[in-house]
Amino acid sequence: MDQGIGLVLEELRRAGFHNSTLVIYSSDNGIPFPSGRTNLYRSGTAEPLLISSPEHTERWGQLSQAFASLLDLTPTILDWFSVPYPSYSIFGRRRVQLTGKSLLPALESEQPWATAFSSQSHHEVTMFYPMRAVQHRHFRLIHNLNYKMPFPIDQDFYVSPTFQDLLNRTRAGQPTHWNKTLHQYYYRDRWELFDYSRDPAESQNLAPDPRYAAVFQLLRTQLLKWQWDTGDPWVCAPDAVLEEKLSPQCQPLHNEL
């Protein structure tokens, strides 16, 4: 990967654009394994991010611990070209607001960014399983909106040797040699809270633990605010419905959730 980026930079030098080009390298999801792609666990949201700027040489070759996400690319590119942020409204009333941040300051000095949000609604058309998550320092909170529905599996992942091995072992009643069973992977709690510093595999859900009630409430508040700020249509789900014609906006469904 690093060698490929080097080849791109070398081509820019040969073309004479190396002193005027911002190079950004990332990916669209995490690793294509269980708990990876299509999930909001760490292995599903951890992505490479490399930025090379000819105008910011102070931190060339350095590693940043500041949190970033793909939401930050739009303001980063707009700032690079000195383009003003959007200033229009949607449907005549909701003002467009970029929730990402420009990453250019991180190219000059280390930033204190310690929070990142992530969202998943569906991968393939048959894979509807909306989830929202917030990572704050070493804690991650995931809200599984359709937690009573089995987690769907995409077609190319289904035929992979890894998932087929999980299926075959489960059918035969054999250990999967994984930190969870296939049933646990399919059926999830509504809220999942993990402490990556103590549990890198994210195998222990701390959400029901009263010792983490303050952390749970803090992250839940952060996540809910982000959903309102971004106009998330699932902000009231799964036990209420978003209704803008009545007040308050979240109307209870009395659906026993």
Disulfide bonds with the S-S distance in Angstrom:
Cys236-Cys250 1.97
